[in-house]
């Protein structure tokens, strides 16, 4: 079961609500692997606590993390756009 108590936030925060809905669906569906993509700033948001929560939630569901920050400019796109890509297995 995924609990919102992990984060310091008020109810109705759209980003947090969507994260927990995603986590709830992962818990319900139990895919063998899933990919999560977000802004690079997620890693440092709230002094790193938000990223720790994301990891802890999916660790509690039995997934192991593999993550890397990638920049779109390195893949032929004409703009610098750094994103974190995470694969949970």
Buried (B, 14 or more C-beta within 10 A) or exposed (E): EBEBEBBEBEEEEEEBEEBBEBBEEBBEEEEEEBEBEBEBEBBEBEEEEBBEBBBEBBEBBEBEEEBEEBEEEEEEEEEEEEBBEBBBE
